[in-house]
Amino acid sequence: MTIAEIEIALWPRGSEGESEVAALVQRYHQQSKDIRVRAHCLDSQNPWEDVSHTMTYQNGAEITEVGSSWVESIVATNSLRPFSPAEFRSFGGPDAFLIPPWKSRKEDAEQTVYSIPYRADVRLVYYRRDLLAQAGVDEGTAFTTPQNVLKTLESLMKRTDVKSPFVAPVTSDRYMNLSFLASWVWSAGVDFIDSTGSATFDQPEALAAIADYFRAADYIAPEFRRLTPNENELEFCRGNAAVALSGPGLFFALQQQPEFAHVKDNTGIALPPGGKACRGGTHLVVWRHCRYIEAAFDFIRFLTSAQVQAGLSGLVFQLPTRLEAFQANAYADDPNYQMIAKAINTGKSYGASRLWSIVEDRLSLVLIQMGPEYFETPNVDLDSFLSIRLKPLARRINITLDA
């Protein structure tokens, strides 16, 4: 009997994520005796570099978990093995998944696709209802605009004794930071790129929106400004922060620890300013150099099955993309979980441009470098601070894209 060996590169999710993946692979081997899977994680600091290496040299992993916004860029290199309409239907077709983030309309997904949705993610505002009430803030309007966010944080700082009115990943996790800032930019009616793919984040309206995001960051207590996203979540769970920008993982963290009960019972979730939460997640792609296509398909079917997706930890793996698993969640009746569902259904994704990955990678890196510099520069002129860093970046990106 011939053993088909395939390798999969998965998104880095720490030691807990690696343990769950190892258990999944072992479970798969028990039911698929003629397929062997080797799993490893992408570089936690720069997963795009690993993806780019596989894309360029066409060796290594046969399956890779990639950011959903990267798919179009990879497709343009002709390095992916496409799924025909019939093959895609064998995974359940578009109706089996949450509103497909890889296409704007479900009927479009009947065309050839290049990826299968694996994990769903969305950016949310978590807040303490009791502290907002203490500060005299109406939670219904507290976060609807960037200006209301600033007023809310100012009230929390003046009228409560919470350690930090705000926590957000301004100095860590480059991709997460950009995905939160996106809602501020979109709320101004502008975007990072235009219809031709040219960078536009240096335009006055975009710069003003980015400035409002940095002004909100002023309300992060100094001792909390260099925390990782997981550390931010922990401080919110401990009651040390009134408002947090986070993903679905914070919702699950609050459910799992009894000592967080007081915070959990007083936590609300809101859409970011403008009402357009940045939604995305990860997809599974098969590279053209894959020798065992059917084996790769079989393992992807396993990973995206309703049973497997429903059993994965929401704390580590964000949310399932399989609609049946998402709706069958034990917290489906929880108002905060329902707000997460609303954020996914009404949210916005980065533009599906083949050039977006270049913009995303370079802009996110510069933004995360700017965070510490901003905090360390007292009385900074924020408009000038942003202009002298983002305008040259936009010019460099557009020169690259025009080359």
LUMZA-217545 format. One record per residue (C-alpha): residue in three letters; x, y, z. Coordinates in steps of 0.05 Angstrom, whole numbers, plus 5000, padded with zeros to 4 digits. Example, Ala and Ser with C-alpha at 12.3 -4.5 7.8 and 13.67 -1.06 7.14 Angstrom:
Ala524649105156
Ser527349795143
END
This chain:
Met500050005000
Thr502750684979
Ile502951195035
Ala501451905013
Glu505552405053
Ile503453125056
Glu505953725096
Ile501654295121
Ala504154965147
Leu499255275196
Trp498355965225
Pro502456065289
Arg497956025351
Gly502855875407
Ser503955235446
Glu496555115458
Gly495155155384
Glu500854685368
Ser498254175418
Glu491254185388
Val494054105318
Ala498253515340
Ala492053185371
Leu488253315307
Val493553005263
Gln493752385308
Arg486252335304
Tyr486452385228
His491751845223
Gln487151365261
Gln481851425207
Ser486251515146
Lys491350955146
Asp494351105077
Ile495751845088
Arg500952145134
Val500952885152
Arg506753285178
Ala504753955209
His508854555228
Cys507455295242
Leu509255895201
Asp514256405229
Ser510556755285
Gln514057415272
Asn513257435197
Pro508756885169
Trp508557225101
Glu516057085093
Asp514756335099
Val508956375050
Ser513056785001
His518656265003
Thr513955694986
Met510656114932
Thr517256304900
Tyr520955634903
Gln515055164898
Asn517554684951
Gly516054525023
Ala508954485049
Glu503554245001
Ile498054585042
Thr498755255076
Glu494155645121
Val494456375096
Gly491157025115
Ser484757095074
Ser487157775048
Trp493357445018
Val489856964971
Glu488957434912
Ser496257624914
Ile498456894914
Val493556724858
Ala496857244814
Thr503456844817
Asn500156224787
Ser503055804844
Leu496555524872
Arg492654914851
Pro485455164836
Phe479154824860
Ser474154704804
Pro466854854819
Ala465554114827
Glu471454034874
Phe469254624915
Arg462254344921
Ser465353704948
Phe467354125008
Gly460154355017
Gly459954944969
Pro458955674990
Asp452655555030
Ala456455105079
Phe460655695103
Leu459656365136
Ile458756935086
Pro464856765043
Pro470257275056
Trp473857074992
Lys468257324947
Ser463357904955
Arg457357484936
Lys455756754947
Glu454156634874
Asp461156854856
Ala463856264895
Glu461055804841
Gln466856024798
Thr473755714806
Val476555864875
Tyr483555784902
Ser482455704977
Ile477855375028
Pro475855795089
Tyr478755515153
Arg478356015210
Ala474056635216
Asp476157255254
Val473457955266
Arg475558575305
Leu471158805362
Val470659315418
Tyr469859015488
Tyr467559465544
Arg465559455617
Arg458259645623
Asp458959805697
Leu464760275685
Leu461260625628
Ala455260735672
Gln459661005727
Ala462761485677
Gly455861705653
Val456961445582
Asp451361165539
Glu453860495514
Gly449260545453
Thr453361115424
Ala459961045462
Phe463860755403
Thr459860945341
Thr464861465317
Pro472261605330
Gln470162245365
Asn465361875411
Val470961375427
Leu475361945450
Lys469762245492
Thr468361575523
Leu475661445541
Glu476262145570
Ser470162035614
Leu472861365638
Met479461685656
Lys476362255695
Arg470561895729
Thr473061195745
Asp479160925780
Val480560385729
Lys488060285717
Ser487560385642
Pro481460655604
Phe483860295541
Val488159725517
Ala489859585444
Pro495559265404
Val498759915381
Thr505959685392
Ser505258935381
Asp502358445330
Arg502958845266
Tyr497158515228
Met492358565287
Asn494059295297
Leu492559455224
Ser485959085226
Phe483459515283
Leu485960165252
Ala482159965189
Ser475460115221
Trp477760815238
Val479860925166
Trp473460625137
Ser469261045184
Ala472061665149
Gly469461395082
Val476461255055
Asp480860645046
Phe488060415043
Ile488160314968
Asp483960554909
Ser480660154853
Thr487260114815
Gly490959834875
Ser494860464889
Ala496260644962
Thr491761204987
Phe492961175062
Asp496961815056
Gln490962225035
Pro488462765084
Glu482062395105
Ala485861745118
Leu491362095157
Ala486162455200
Ala482861775215
Ile489561465233
Ala490962065278
Asp484461935316
Tyr486661215327
Phe493261445357
Arg489561955400
Ala485461385429
Ala491961025444
Asp493861605490
Tyr488761315540
Ile492860665547
Ala496360685614
Pro503960745604
Glu505260075637
Phe500459735587
Arg503060045523
Arg507859485503
Leu503458895520
Thr502058335470
Pro494858215449
Asn494357635497
Glu496958065554
Asn491958615536
Glu486358105540
Leu488757865608
Glu488858565637
Phe481758675613
Cys479658005643
Arg482858205709
Gly478858845710
Asn484759305698
Ala482059605633
Ala475259895615
Val475559825539
Ala479459335497
Leu480459225423
Ser480758485411
Gly478257895371
Pro473457325389
Gly478757005434
Leu477257495490
Phe470057275491
Phe472156555502
Ala477456745553
Leu472157075596
Gln467856445594
Gln473355965615
Gln476156255679
Pro471656305742
Glu475856865770
Phe473757305712
Ala466257225728
His465257945751
Val468358225689
Lys464657735644
Asp457957915674
Asn459258655661
Thr462358595591
Gly458958845528
Ile461358805456
Ala460559355405
Leu462259455332
Pro468259905320
Pro467260635297
Gly463260685233
Gly459960005245
Lys464659635198
Ala468759125236
Cys474758855199
Arg473258135184
Gly477857615156
Gly481156985181
Thr485156455147
His484255995087
Leu487555345066
Val490955334998
Val494154764959
Trp500554914921
Arg501654684850
His507654274870
Cys503153824912
Arg503953104888
Tyr498152794927
Ile492253234909
Glu486852754934
Ala490552655000
Ala491053415009
Phe483653484993
Asp481952945043
Phe485753275100
Ile482653955084
Arg475753625086
Phe477453355154
Leu479854035181
Thr473754405154
Ser468553885173
Ala463154125220
Gln465053615273
Val472453815276
Gln471054555272
Ala465954535327
Gly470854185373
Leu476654655366
Ser478155155421
Gly475355845407
Leu480556135452
Val486255895408
Phe483055825340
Gln478356425334
Leu471856195301
Pro469755635254
Thr468055815183
Arg463455225175
Leu456455525185
Glu453654915220
Ala459354925271
Phe458755675282
Gln451255645295
Ala451755035340
Asn456555375388
Ala454755295461
Tyr454356055468
Ala449856155407
Asp444456485451
Asp449356945487
Pro448157675465
Asn455657795460
Tyr456557185415
Gln450857445373
Met454458105367
Ile460557735342
Ala456157405289
Lys453358085270
Ala460358365264
Ile462257815215
Asn455857875175
Thr456158635169
Gly463658735171
Lys468458925116
Ser474558565089
Tyr480858865059
Gly480258974984
Ala481158344943
Ser487058614904
Arg492858194878
Leu497358754904
Trp494358814973
Ser499258355008
Ile504958854992
Val501059435021
Glu498859035082
Asp505758775098
Arg509459435092
Leu504259885123
Ser503159425182
Leu510559395196
Val511360155195
Leu505260255239
Ile507859775292
Gln514560135291
Met511160805299
Gly507360605362
Pro513360605411
Glu516261225377
Tyr509761595386
Phe509261425460
Glu516461635471
Thr515762315438
Pro512462805486
Asn508063365459
Val508663085389
Asp505163435331
Leu501162825311
Asp499263065241
Ser506563195224
Phe508762555258
Leu504262145213
Ser505462535149
Ile513062475150
Arg512561725159
Leu506561505118
Lys507061965057
Pro513961705037
Leu511660995050
Ala505661085004
Arg510261364950
Arg515160774956
Ile509460274953
Asn506460594891
Ile513260594857
Thr513759854872
Leu506759714847
Asp507960104783
Ala514459754767
END
